[in-house]
Structures are given as structure tokens and as C-alpha cells.
């Protein structure tokens, strides 16, 4: 058993996951780096005494259980889980096929659920832990399972942190990582062409430095009270502020109507 903090990182074969694994190791932690192809993970993460590479397809619950067992067998505990594995299907709602939607949901929603479900018993037993999920600024506009998990695991000393990065210079926008829906609806055609051109042109030029994000994440994870949501990048902060302003404006605009819905015999 190691006395060092142990990080289990999914999707550690490329992109943000590689930077997080290297930053965690550089900060003196032990790391379990996982991915679907262990050769890719090993090539990306390198070799270190405190590094364990494990096969993990997050869409397979049995892989998650096996990875957690391997981590505990090697290091004795798991202190930080980083749900980082992801895929990207881009396009308009009507043009993304049901199969592609399911594939993305399997990876981005059920994947973190599978791995978190496997890790939580370990963290509960040790009465400590941090569950980190890497999302995106798109998550600011939607919901995350992690937010509902937070109050459930807090009594066991387990904290959660939702990381919502803006655009960082990873492989996300490369043809190998981004799958665009086949244009089939003329109403969306021009906007689709503009979006593909803009995002393709941005590839390799994104302003965010993933190594800096990884280092900052390691710093936040060491705090007693890490943020519940962390907007990573100036563009992410701007999105978060705009969303907050919009929600407040909507609440204020319909305050009277929203507040008039109680039974007449209750004290609102």
C-alpha cells in the first residue's frame, strides 16, 4: 500500500487525460491511467514506479470493476477519480442518428456512472475521496449526474467536482476525435458548413493550455473544499456568467407568475 494519494484517470491515452496523468505524477501522486488500448496509454503516459496502466472501456461495467480492483490491489486505495474519457458527435439534433446519440450517452453519461459506481465503495470504506468529472462548457447549459450525487456521498467524506473546460488545445477537434453528423436537412446545411469550417480551423489553435489545466486541477484536488463546479478557461468563465445572468433574468421576469401557484390555503 502506498501512502501517496492515488488518482484513477479514465481516457488517459490522449488529450486532457494524458496531461492530467502527468501532472498528478509530477505532484507526487500515484496514478492509475486507463484507456481502451493500454499500448496507447503506456506510450502517452510513459513509465514510472507509481504508474499503473489498466485497460478500461467505460461503457463496460465489468471493465470498471476490474480497473478498480487492479488499482486497490496495487496501491491499496483510491483518493481521486477523474472521469475524463469522452467522445464527440457534432451536428444538429435532427441529423445526429439515434445510434450516434446512444454511443455518446453511453460514453459521457453511463461511462462515468459505471466507473463512479465501481469506485464509491472504496471511497466510502476509507471515508474520503474526490470524484472529478471533466465536462465542457456545453455542460453549463445542461445537467450533470454529479450534481445529484454530491449530497449523497458528502456524509462519507467524498467530495465531487465538475470541471467545465472551454476550448483547450487537445485532439478533440481532429478528424479522429470529432464525428460530424451527415448533412441531410437543407435548412441546417449552411450552418453546418460554417460550424465545421470554424471548428476545423480552430484545431491546433485553441487558446487553452491543457498542461496548465492539469496542473490547476491537481492543485484544486488537494484542497479540503474543492469547487463543486470549476469553469476552466476565460471562455468558460464567460459562458458561466452569461448562463447565470440569463437564469436570474428568467426568474425575475416570471417571478409573480411562478410565485402564484401554491394552494390558496398555504402560506407562500
C-alpha positions as a printed Julia matrix, in Angstrom:
268×3 Matrix{Float64}:
   0.0    0.0     0.0
   1.25   3.46   -0.86
   0.98   6.5     1.4
   0.64   8.71   -1.66
  -2.7    9.88   -2.97
  -3.9    7.59   -5.74
  -5.54   9.01   -8.87
  -7.59   6.83  -11.22
  -7.95   8.58  -14.58
 -10.12   7.41  -17.48
  -9.31   8.27  -21.08
  -5.62   8.66  -20.27
  -4.37   7.66  -23.7
  -4.65  11.07  -25.34
  -5.74  14.66  -24.87
  -6.59  16.04  -21.45
  -6.21  12.67  -19.75
  -2.52  12.43  -20.61
  -1.82  15.9   -19.22
  -3.76  15.14  -16.02
  -1.88  11.87  -15.5
   1.5   13.55  -15.98
   0.6   16.46  -13.71
  -0.64  14.12  -10.97
   2.58  12.09  -11.15
   4.71  15.24  -11.14
   2.92  16.38   -7.98
   3.96  13.19   -6.19
   0.8   11.14   -6.57
   0.37   7.55   -7.71
  -1.65   7.21  -10.91
  -3.81   4.51  -12.43
  -4.01   5.54  -16.09
  -6.74   3.77  -18.01
  -7.97   3.53  -21.57
  -9.39   1.12  -24.11
  -5.93   0.49  -25.57
  -3.24   0.01  -22.95
  -0.44   0.33  -25.52
  -1.71   3.82  -26.4
  -1.92   4.76  -22.72
   1.58   3.45  -21.99
   3.04   5.28  -24.98
   1.36   8.53  -23.92
   1.9    8.35  -20.15
   5.35   6.79  -20.16
   6.8    4.69  -17.35
   7.05   5.42  -13.62
   7.18   3.4   -10.43
   3.92   4.96   -9.26
   2.1    4.48  -12.57
  -0.23   1.58  -13.3
  -1.77   1.25  -16.77
  -5.07  -0.64  -16.91
  -7.49  -1.45  -19.72
 -10.84   0.26  -19.22
 -13.7    0.83  -21.64
 -16.0    2.99  -19.54
 -19.09   1.65  -21.31
 -18.38  -1.79  -19.84
 -19.22  -2.04  -16.11
 -17.09  -5.16  -15.77
 -14.05  -3.2   -17.04
 -14.68  -0.56  -14.39
 -14.87  -3.15  -11.62
 -11.68  -4.81  -12.84
  -9.81  -1.5   -13.07
 -10.79  -0.54   -9.53
  -9.7   -3.95   -8.24
  -6.37  -3.6   -10.03
  -5.87  -0.15   -8.53
  -6.63  -1.3    -4.99
  -4.53  -4.45   -5.38
  -1.55  -2.34   -6.46
  -1.88   0.78   -4.31
  -4.37  -0.12   -1.55
  -6.79   2.79   -2.04
  -8.2    5.35   -4.48
  -8.29   9.01   -3.47
  -9.19  10.83   -6.68
 -11.29   9.57   -9.59
 -11.12  11.61  -12.79
 -13.9   10.76  -15.24
 -12.25  12.09  -18.37
 -12.99   9.59  -21.16
 -15.23  11.02  -23.85
 -16.24  11.15  -27.49
 -17.77  13.89  -29.62
 -20.6   13.63  -32.13
 -21.31  17.07  -33.59
 -24.35  18.17  -35.56
 -27.94  19.29  -35.37
 -30.38  17.24  -33.33
 -32.35  16.0   -36.36
 -29.23  14.93  -38.22
 -27.43  13.01  -35.49
 -28.57   9.4   -35.76
 -30.11   7.6   -32.77
 -27.14   5.23  -32.86
 -24.66   8.11  -32.53
 -26.72   9.69  -29.74
 -26.71   6.4   -27.86
 -22.97   5.97  -28.37
 -22.3    9.43  -26.96
 -24.65   8.98  -23.99
 -23.11   5.58  -23.26
 -19.66   7.17  -23.02
 -20.42  10.56  -21.49
 -23.22   9.66  -19.08
 -23.29   5.94  -18.39
 -19.5    5.7   -18.64
 -18.82   7.98  -15.64
 -21.7    6.31  -13.81
 -20.13   2.88  -14.36
 -16.72   3.96  -13.1
 -18.05   6.06  -10.21
 -20.27   3.18   -9.09
 -17.22   0.92   -9.02
 -15.07   3.43   -7.09
 -17.57   4.63   -4.48
 -17.45   1.51   -2.27
 -13.69   2.01   -1.92
 -14.07   5.68   -1.05
 -16.92   5.02    1.37
 -14.85   2.41    3.2
 -11.96   4.83    3.6
 -14.37   7.74    4.35
 -12.62  10.05    1.93
 -12.27  10.71   -1.77
 -12.85  13.15   -4.61
 -14.85  12.39   -7.75
 -13.97  14.69  -10.66
 -15.87  14.7   -13.94
 -14.49  16.52  -16.97
 -17.39  18.02  -18.88
 -17.34  21.08  -21.14
 -18.93  24.49  -21.37
 -21.83  22.69  -23.04
 -22.48  21.18  -19.62
 -23.15  24.66  -18.25
 -26.29  24.64  -20.36
 -27.35  21.14  -19.29
 -27.46  18.88  -16.26
 -24.91  16.53  -14.78
 -25.42  13.39  -12.73
 -22.54  14.51  -10.5
 -24.57  17.37   -9.03
 -27.23  14.97   -7.76
 -24.55  12.63   -6.41
 -22.84  15.34   -4.33
 -25.18  15.42   -1.28
 -25.5   11.63   -1.26
 -21.79  10.95   -0.77
 -20.85  14.0     1.3
 -21.58  12.24    4.65
 -18.87   9.71    3.8
 -16.16  12.33    3.29
 -16.4   12.04   -0.51
 -16.35  15.29   -2.43
 -17.22  15.97   -6.06
 -16.01  18.47   -8.64
 -17.43  19.16  -12.09
 -14.82  20.59  -14.45
 -16.22  22.53  -17.41
 -13.38  23.46  -19.78
 -13.64  25.85  -22.67
 -11.59  25.2   -25.8
  -8.21  23.63  -24.99
  -5.53  22.58  -27.45
  -6.1   18.82  -27.4
  -7.0   16.33  -30.12
 -10.74  16.88  -29.58
 -11.33  18.72  -32.89
  -9.19  16.42  -35.02
 -10.95  14.21  -37.6
 -10.1   11.19  -35.44
 -11.97  12.6   -32.43
 -14.88  14.64  -33.8
 -17.66  12.89  -35.7
 -19.91  15.25  -37.64
 -23.45  14.21  -38.48
 -24.1   13.55  -42.15
 -25.88  16.66  -43.53
 -29.35  15.56  -44.65
 -31.59  18.57  -43.98
 -31.18  21.6   -46.22
 -32.36  24.04  -43.53
 -29.25  23.21  -41.49
 -26.81  22.83  -44.38
 -25.25  26.3   -44.4
 -24.91  26.47  -40.63
 -23.36  23.0   -40.65
 -20.78  24.06  -43.23
 -19.95  27.17  -41.2
 -19.62  25.19  -37.97
 -17.39  22.51  -39.5
 -15.19  25.16  -41.12
 -14.9   27.14  -37.9
 -14.11  24.18  -35.68
 -11.73  22.61  -38.2
  -9.94  25.94  -38.49
  -9.67  26.14  -34.71
  -7.98  22.72  -34.43
  -4.49  23.22  -33.03
  -5.12  26.9   -32.34
  -7.33  26.67  -29.24
  -6.27  29.15  -26.58
  -6.39  26.81  -23.59
  -3.21  25.03  -22.47
  -4.18  21.51  -21.26
  -0.96  21.18  -19.25
  -1.91  24.28  -17.24
  -5.42  22.92  -16.7
  -4.0   19.63  -15.47
  -1.66  21.39  -13.03
  -4.52  23.58  -11.75
  -6.73  20.5   -11.33
  -4.1   18.81   -9.18
  -3.91  21.98   -7.07
  -7.71  22.12   -6.61
  -7.92  18.42   -5.8
  -5.55  18.93   -2.88
  -7.86  21.47   -1.23
 -10.12  20.49    1.65
 -13.08  22.06   -0.16
 -12.6   21.98   -3.93
 -15.2   23.83   -6.01
 -18.38  21.94   -6.9
 -18.16  23.41  -10.41
 -14.99  24.78  -11.94
 -15.13  26.78  -15.16
 -11.72  26.17  -16.73
 -10.61  28.9   -19.11
 -11.6   32.51  -19.68
 -14.15  31.44  -22.29
 -15.71  29.03  -19.79
 -15.98  31.77  -17.16
 -17.72  33.98  -19.7
 -20.2   31.22  -20.56
 -20.87  30.58  -16.88
 -21.52  34.26  -16.19
 -23.86  34.56  -19.19
 -25.79  31.48  -18.08
 -26.12  32.81  -14.53
 -27.35  36.19  -15.78
 -29.85  34.51  -18.09
 -31.25  32.32  -15.29
 -31.59  35.29  -12.94
 -33.32  37.32  -15.64
 -35.77  34.48  -16.35
 -36.54  34.05  -12.65
 -37.16  37.76  -12.26
 -39.27  38.06  -15.42
 -41.74  35.41  -14.27
 -41.39  35.85  -10.51
 -45.03  36.9    -9.94
 -46.48  34.08  -12.03
 -44.1   31.48  -10.6
 -44.91  32.54   -7.06
 -48.71  32.34   -7.57
 -49.0   28.58   -7.96
 -49.47  27.46   -4.34
 -52.79  26.39   -2.87
 -54.74  29.38   -1.58
 -54.72  27.98    1.94
 -50.92  27.76    2.19
 -48.53  30.47    3.28
 -46.16  31.13    0.44
